[in-house]
Amino acid sequence: MKRPIIAVLALAVLVTACTRDDFFFLAGEPHATSLFVATDRHEKGEGNNLAAMLRLAVEGSEVTPSMVVLGGDYVGSMANATPPFSIADLYNEIDSTLAPPMRDVVITYGSHDNGCREGYAAFFSGPRRADGYYVYGISYAQMIYATDTAVRNAVALYHREQERQADTAGGQADTTGGGYPPRNLGYDGMDTADRYGLSAESASRNFTRWVHSLGDHAPIVVMSHVPLHANRHDNLGALAWYEAFTDAACSHDVIFLWGHNHTLEEMRDNPPVTLSDSTQAGDSIPPMPPIDFADEQPFYLLVPGEHIALQTTVDSVSVTMPLNFTYCNGGYLKLGHATVITFSTDGRTRGYDKIHIQRFSLAPAAPEPTFGTTTNSNPYTATLRFR
């Protein structure tokens, strides 16, 4: 049974969230808030699982989500990587279950989203204040590339290749691939217009500056389409972001959400030979090392005190590092998964003191008992360190 909404308290929270610097709750009052998170919709129209997963999560959550955070790749396939679509499609699917003004929406950018008709202005990055916590969005290029120079070089390479193709074809560049260019042909993602940074180098630095500017210890929920752990060798910005999150977790509870790697689970029995050519990374364009098409489930939920096999700036090199923040798969919508995160307080603290993370799935007859093959139970509940 869902927790009843007290109208006066809800109004007070909405007002104070806009006007007070600390945006905490009324002293002595219990309060809880939830957010629905997911990635990799990869389908337009009735064939996708966003609306169905949102309905399932709302029905199964004690606290109805008031925030929806989506983590990139809303359309596209191997055959047609970046088809045109409207961001309004996503809002319509969300509004069929959670209509405004009782919810907010954050939509971050993935590599398959370059055909969005509304342009990059439709996507979210950087910080947003929510109901007693923060949301922070990271763009695709900000995790794929380690340095700003690498992004500039990749963009220049893309334009040179387009000119070469146009000259070869008598003035017409080849666009039959239908999507983002192969790794050895550069990068043309619209997120190069992101105001919070070109790559992990500048974007993680801006994230750290923002964290240090905060006068509170509220939780920070970070959504990145691309993960930190080493597997596909296409996230060369992971080390810079790991260091930034490790620093932020000294004063805030940080929850890092990711997607992107569903292909490894879908195709581990029959790896596509073209996958390594469909990613972009690094300062140079060497051949990618072999991809391990192992199950991603060992990474579905890692919590403070556990370790992660972290991608470094060298695509074939990883390093195992300890975590002081929460690392969670947002839930691949394409495969019928999503997640609800709930923050709560019993009123004895000025901020939240508990976090509850629940993974929802369309297929199983019974709820998944753990997050993938990890030992962390589903749902997972923990006490926040900063409150």
N, C-alpha and C positions, 0 to 999 in steps of 0.2 A: 504494500500500500504506500502510495506516495506521501511524502511529508506535506502537510497543508501549508499553503502560502498565506502568511499574515500580511494583509494589505498595507497596514500602517508601516510595518517594518520594511516591506519591500520598497515602498515609496521612499522611506528614509534612506535606504541603501542606495537607491538610484540617485537621489539628490546629493548625498554626501560623496558618491563616487565622482561626481562632476565638480564639486566645489571644495572639498577638503583635501589638504595635501597628503594626509596619511591614509585616507579612505578606509579606515577600519570601522568596526561595527559598534553598535550601542553596547555599553558596558553591561555585562551580566546577561546578555541575550544570546541564546544558541543561534547559530547560523550555518548554513551549508549552501554550496553552489556547485554546479556540475558543468562540464564542457564535453561535447562530443567531438572526437577526433578520428580522422581516417585519411588515407592517401590512395592514389592510383585507381581512379574511377575508370578511365580508359574506354569510355563508351558514351555515345550520345543517345538520347531518347530512352525508350522503355527497356533497352537491353542492359542497363547498368544497375548497380545495387545500392546507390546512394539513398534513395528514398526508402527502400525496404530496410536497410540497415539502420537508418535513423528512426524509423517506426519501432523496430525491434529494441533499439537502445532506450528509447523513451519509455516503452512499455515495461522494460526490465530494470529501470533505474529508480531508486528510491527518491532521488531529487531530479526533477526534469531539467535537462541541460538548458542553460541560458546563453551558451556560446557554442558555435560550430567552428571548428578549425580544420581546414582541409589542406593537404600537403602536396599538391601538384599531380600532374599527369592525369588530366580529366578526360582526355580523348587520345586517340592515336594507337597505332599498332606497328608491327615490324614492316608491313607492306605500305602503310600510309601513316607516317610518323606524326605529322602535325596538320591534321585536317582542320578546316575552319570550323569555329564554334563560337557561341555567344555565352558570356559569363551569366547571362540572364537564365540560361537553362539550369545552372546550378542553384540559383536562388529560387527558381520555381519548384525544384525538387525539395529543397529545404523547407520552403514555405508551405508545402503540402502537409507537413507535420508540425513544424515550429514556425509560426508566423510572427512578424514584428508587431509591436515593439518589445515583446518579451524575450527576444533573443538577439545576439550579435553574430556576425559572420566574419571569419578571417579566411581568405583564400590565397595561398602562397603559390609560387610559380615552379613548374617542372619543365623538363626539356621538351615534352610533347605538347606544350601549351602555346607554342609560338604562333599558332594560327588564330589566336583569340581576336575576334573582330574589334573588341573595345581597346586593344592595345595593352601596354604594360600598366597603365593607370588602373586597370581592373584588379590588379594583384596587390597583395599586402606584403610588406617587409618591415623590419625594424620593430619598435616597441608599441604596445597598446596597453593601456590601463583597463583592467576588467574589474570584476566583483571581488575585490580583495586580493587579487593576484595580477600578474602581468603576462601578456602573450608577446612573444618575439618571433618574427618570421625571417627565415634565411632563404635566399634565392638559390637556384640551381648552380649558377656560375660561382657563387660565393662559397660553395663547398667543393665543386669540381676542380677549381683552379687554386693553386697555392698562392700565387702572386698576381698583382695587377699587370705586371709586364707580360705574364703568360696569357692573360685575357687579351691584351692589346695585340700581341703577336698572333693569337688565334683568329681574332677578328680581321686583321690585315691579311692573313693567309686566306681566309674565306673570300675576301673581296678580290684578291689576286687570282684565285682559282675561278671565280665567276667571270672575271675579265678574260682569262685564258679560254674558258669554255665558249664564251661569246665570240671570241676571235676565231676559234676552231669551227664553230657552227654558223659562221656568217652573221654574227650579231645577236644570236639568241643563246643565252646560258641554259644549260640543262637543268630543269627543275622536276624531271620525271620521278625523282626519288621520293617526292611527296613529303619531305620532312627535314629534320635537322641534318647537317652534313656529316659524313663519316669523320672519324677522328683526324685522319691525315689531310682533311680539306678545311680545317679551321672551325670557327664557331660563329653563329649568327643569331644567338638567342637575344630576345628583346630585353632580358634582364640586365644587359650591359648598361641600361639606363637607370639602374637602381641607385638611389641617392645615398644608401647606407654603405656602399662599397662595391668595387668591381669583383674582388676575389676574397678569399679567406684572409689575406694579408690586411686589407683595409677594412673589411666588414667586421672581422673579429676585434680589431682595434676600436672601432666605433661602438661595438657591443660593450666592450670593457669600460669605455668612457661613460656610456649610459649607466651601466650598473653602478659605477663609483659615484655617479651623481645622485643616486637615490638616497632618500632619508629614512627608509624603512627596511624591513626584512621580509617583505611579502614574497611568496613563491613566484618563480619565473618559469613559464611553460614555453619552450622553444620548439618551433616546427621547422624542420628541414626536410625537403624531399629526399635528399641523399644522406645516408648514414655516416657514422664515423668508423665503423669496424672495417677491417680489411677483408675483401673478397673479390670484388669486381675490379679493383685497382684503378678506379675512376674518380676517387674522392681525395685528391691530393691536398685539399685544404683541411683535412681532418685533424691533423696535429695542432694547427693554430687554434682551431675551435675547441679542441679538448683542453688546451691550456687556458683559454678564455672561460670556459665553463667551470674548470677546476678552481680558478680564481673567484668567479662569481659565487660558487658554492661555499665559499668561506663566510658569506654574509646572507645568503638566500638559499632556500631549497630550490634546486634547478631540476626540471623534468625535461629531458631532450627526447623529441619524437621524430621518427624517421619512416621512410618507405622505400620505393625505388627498386628493391631487389627481388620483387616477386618473380621475375623471370627465372631466377635461379631455382625456385621451387617448382615452377611450371614445367621447366625444360631440363631438369637435371638428368633425366633418363635419355634425352635426345637433344644434346646441346646444339643450338643453331650456329653454323660456322660464321655467320655474319655479325654476331653480337658484339665482338670486340671492335668491329669497325663502326659501331653506332654510338660510341662514347667519345667524349672529349676530355683531355686532361693534360696538364703539365706544360713546361716551358719548351720542350722539344716534342717531336712526333716519332718516337721509337715504336717498334711493334709491341703490342701489349703482351704481357706474360699470360700463360694459360689461365683460364678462369676455372675456379673450383665450383662446380654446379651442385655443391652440397646444400642440404636443407638450411634455411636461415633460422630455424626454430631455436637454436642455442642462444640467439641474440634477442629473442622477443621481449625479455624483461631482465635487465641487469640493474642491481640496486647498489647503493653506497656500501663499500666494503668488498664488492666483487671486482673482477678484473676484465679488461677488454683487449682484444687483439686489434690494435689501432693501426690504421693506414698512415704511412708517413708520406713525405714529399717525394719519395722515390717509389714508383708504382709497384715494384716487385718486393718492397721491403715493408714489414710490419713490426710493431713492438707491442709487447704486453704491458699494460699500464693499469693502476688501480683507479677505481671510480669513487668520487665523493658526491656524485649526482646520480639521478635516476635516468636510465637509458631504456626507452620503450618503443617498440614497433607500434606505429599509429593504427595499423590494421589495413590490409590491402582490400579495398572495396571490390576490386576485380575478382578476388578469390572469396568474397563474402565475409569480410571481417571488418570490425571497427572497435573503438575503445571509448569508454566514458571515464573521465577523471573527476572525482568529487573531493573538494576541500570542505572541511567542517571544523567547527569549534563548539564547545559546550558552554561558552560564555565566560569562562574563567581566564581567558587570554584576550589580548587586544586584536590578535589576528587568528588565522586558522592554526589548529594544532594536529589535525589528522589529514592524511591523504588516502583515498580509496580508488584503486584502478581496476576496472572490470573490462574484460575482453568479451565481445559479442561475436557470434558466428551464425551464419544462415544454415549451414549444412548439418552440424551434429544434432542428434536427437536430445542430447544432454549437454549442459555447459562444459566447456573444456576445463579440466581440473587444474591445469597449470598453464603458464605462458610458454607455449611450445614445449621444448624439451628441457627448459630450465626447472629448477626446484621451487620457483616462486609460484605460490598458489594463485588461482584465479577464482574470485577477485583477490587482489593484493591490498593489504591495509598496513600503514606504517604511521608512526608519530613523526611529525615534522620537527626539524632541529631548531628552526627559527620561528618564534611566535610571540 
